[in-house]
Amino acid sequence: MIYELRIYHCIPGKLPDLLRRFDTLTLKIWEKHGIRQAGFWTTVVGESNQTLHYMLAWESLAEREKKWAAFGADPDWLAGRAKTEEAGQIVHNIVSSFLQPTSFSSVK
């Protein structure tokens, strides 16, 4: 099992729009493609309160590539994302890391 940590840095004031998009659109499309989330977090205290952190759980990088490509090409995702960005871009930057649990991790 590997985990993908994704950090979305939002355009100032756009974090509520991003959260709404995940809640009403993205998660439904992920479910259709078998993409498993391991959690979502916003920042209470830290560098910026305009970031969303989340983790995805993958069996392998090959699984990730296959499912992420299908999601990225999904017509419902493309149309939905465009609709949510009619008033302007939501996300300024995305940082992604792939993590492997250690032998002593409570998460495997």
N, C-alpha and C positions, 0 to 999 in steps of 0.2 A: 504494500500500500504506500502510495505517495500522496502528499498534500500540496495543493497549489495555494499559496498565499497571494491574494490580489489586493492591491491598495489603490483606490480611486481617489484622486485629488480633484475635487470639484471646483468649477468656476465659483467665485464667491457668491453665496446666497442660493446656490443650486442644489445643495445636498438634499433638501426635501423632495425636489423633482426626481433625483436619482433614486431615493428610497421608494418613492411612489412607483417608479418604473419597475424596480425589482419586485415589489409587492404585487403589482397588478398585471405585469407582462412577462418579465424575464423568467421568473421561477416556473411559470406554467410551461414555457417553451423548453426550459431545462428538463422538466419532468418528462416531456414528450421524447426527448433525446437521451434520457437516462443519466443526466448529469446530477451528481449528488453533492449537495452542499454540506459542509461540516460546521457552519456557523457564520454569523454576520455581526460586526461590531462597529459602533461609531465612537468617536473620541470624546471622553468626558474631560480629561485633563491631559494635555500634551501639546505637541507642536501646532496642530491645527484642528479646529472643530469642523472643518469642511472636508473630512476624509471618511471614506467607508472602507473598512477592512473586511475581507471574507476569505473563507477557505473552502476549497473543493477537494473531494476525496476521489482518487483515481487508483485503479488496480495497477496501471502502468502508464508510461508516457505514450505508448501506442494507442491505448484506450482514449487518452486525453486528446491526441491528435485527431482521431476519427470522430469522436463525439463533438469536439469543439468546432471542427470544420463543418459538420452537419448543422450545428446550431448557428454558426456565422452565416451560413447560406440559406437558412430557413426564411421563406418569404414572409411569414408572420412576424419574425424578429425584425427583418429589414424594414417592413412597413411600420411596425410599432415603434421602433427606434426613431425612424424619421418623424413620425407624428409627435413623439415626446420632445423632439428637438426643433419643432417649428418656431418656437420663440427664441431659439439660440442653443448653442452648444451647452451641454451639462458638465461634461468631464474635461478637465484640462490635461490630465496625465494619468496613466495607469502603470503601476510597477507590479511585476509578477515574479515570484520566486517559487521553486519547487523544493519541497522539504521531505525528508525521510525521517521517520521516528527513530530514536535511539533505542537500544535494547532495554533501557530502563524507563522509557516513556509510558505514561498511563494511557496514551493514545497510540494505537498500533495501526 
